[in-house]
């Protein structure tokens, strides 16, 4: 397993990972391209480049020359000292091998290197399995059950202290 910086030449491969990784939750939470088009399961081909341009760093875990998982991280515009982890996804067939944990560790390393004191992520509030996974990695819930226009689910925000 190797952590790599994703170049534009591999954005399509990351998009496949995002579609597959987020796609496993679509039926569970009633998501469709019509009711939640911002979900990475439904992203169009140019969305990865658009997210990277925010600016956000895109990195991946590679196994045997293939991207097994990817994530985005960048400094928060709303919370000084906080970095935001976004859209972490692992191919379903590559799960339970430590790739997700490696991506979180890399995001934390990058956030610390950028002067961050915490790493924040927003997840589907009803996804208790995912919430429990992040909590096992040291994240704590800082806001729960938030509702935002255009989303058919609530959002929980979790943070990992980096100090």
Buried (B, 14 or more C-beta within 10 A) or exposed (E): EEBBEBEEEBBEBBBBBBBBBBBBBBEEBEBEEEEBBEBBBBBEEEBBEEBBEEEBBBBBBBBEEEBBBBBBBBBBEEBEBBBBBBBBBBBEEBBEBBBBBBBBEBBBBBBBEEEBBBBBBBBBBBBEEBBEBBBEBBBEBEEEEEEEEEBBBBBBBBBBEBE
